[in-house]
Amino acid sequence: MSRVYNFSAGPAVLPEEVLKEAAAEMLDYNGTGMSVMEMSHRSKAYQEIIDTAEADLRELMNIPDHYKVLFLQGGASQQFAMIPMNLMKHGEADYIVTGQWAKKAYQEAQKYGKANKIASSEDKTFSYIPDVSDLPISENADYVYICENNTIYGTKYKELPNTKGKLLVSDVSSCFLSEPVDVTRYGVIYGGVQKNIGPAGVVIVIIREDLITDDVLEGTPTMLKYKTHADAGSLYNTPPAYGIYICGKVFQWLKKQGGLAEMKKYNEKKAKILYDYLDESRLFKGTVEKKDRSLMNVPFVTGDKELDAKFVKESRAAGLENLKGHRTVGGMRASIYNAMPIKGVEALTAFMRKFEEENL
Ligand SMILES: *Cc1c(COP(=O)(O)O)cnc(C)c1O
């Protein structure tokens, strides 16, 4: 068996320890004589799995009691609709468009009400985060929406927007659990787990309790109401049971690493290795404004498409996988989520140095 360093943007690398534990429990979970995949979601054993997962997530993120944690399906993209359906009580919301995912959310919201684009960085291919300290927040906006870490472009909000008292809704898919956050600053935090937490198929929504009501857009399907899932403890119907179990294992792994403050330190140290090299390289360069750099997704280019393609091909042969950039940006992108060890980033920069010497 040989494992590669996997720089995929998602689904992405998971902690090896977690995969090994899951493998060991595959045929017989904790003396039940069955796999978690084969287990009733109404069983005592499964209830314990989901309860422990929620408790560990609450501990990691310091989630106050007046926030609910929901484990849902439909990916992050389904939230693009669920959020306006549930939260646009006055039929209006403000969107800050900093990349493709924010843009998709903004476009989807237009189906359900008045969505205002109050800031954007599309003028420079989303290579920066706009100044969000004094935006024209709409008087009737029910919330202000952001995508906090832009997976494709590699930017991250270092300061949350001044929402002037409005509710903040944030897509944290690609920075979930990468550093501590103050949950109380948000109305809703959500993310698909396949970037930084677990297997595809689970989306976690952390939502302030008072926002969960029956007052939703007329015609909203039962399955798309937060209240349906909140009232049933995420067990209204069959949840993505196995995926939640793996997420739970990742939460335990994170606790063992020392929690999110330690994770942040580790991620900063890891990203610095790559960014420092990019800043000194004569061949490669980063594509985004330095002040807005993401700790998780690092796009870079040589400026020559053929050389980029050569790099991707040769890096792959060297055991560095999935470095090809998103099709809309080109070049390369290294996603260096929580589970990517520093050794992986060291291997990448060593390879880049060698490639630079050979190709400059
Ligand atoms: C990947 C991603 C999405 C889309 O996730 P799906 O689960 O595939 O719908 C949305 N937002 C961000 C920030 C992402 O990285």
The ligand as an SDF file (V2000), in Angstrom:
LIG
                    3D

 15 15  0  0  0  0  0  0  0  0999 V2000
  -17.3460   22.7720   -2.5980 C   0  0  0  0  0  0  0  0  0  0  0  0
  -18.0370   23.9850   -2.1300 C   0  0  0  0  0  0  0  0  0  0  0  0
  -19.4170   24.1590   -2.2930 C   0  0  0  0  0  0  0  0  0  0  0  0
  -20.2990   23.1510   -2.9710 C   0  0  0  0  0  0  0  0  0  0  0  0
  -20.3950   21.9990   -2.2200 O   0  0  0  0  0  0  0  0  0  0  0  0
  -21.3530   20.7950   -2.6210 P   0  0  0  0  0  0  0  0  0  0  0  0
  -21.4010   20.0120   -1.3660 O   0  0  0  0  0  0  0  0  0  0  0  0
  -20.7000   20.0990   -3.7640 O   0  0  0  0  0  0  0  0  0  0  0  0
  -22.6770   21.3500   -3.0060 O   0  0  0  0  0  0  0  0  0  0  0  0
  -19.9830   25.3090   -1.7810 C   0  0  0  0  0  0  0  0  0  0  0  0
  -19.2460   26.2440   -1.1680 N   0  0  0  0  0  0  0  0  0  0  0  0
  -17.9130   26.1120   -1.0170 C   0  0  0  0  0  0  0  0  0  0  0  0
  -17.1430   27.1850   -0.3210 C   0  0  0  0  0  0  0  0  0  0  0  0
  -17.2710   24.9920   -1.4970 C   0  0  0  0  0  0  0  0  0  0  0  0
  -15.9490   24.8580   -1.3380 O   0  0  0  0  0  0  0  0  0  0  0  0
  1  2  1  0
  2  3  1  0
  2 14  2  0
  3  4  1  0
  3 10  2  0
  4  5  1  0
  5  6  1  0
  6  7  2  0
  6  8  1  0
  6  9  1  0
 10 11  1  0
 11 12  2  0
 12 13  1  0
 12 14  1  0
 14 15  1  0
M  END
$$$$
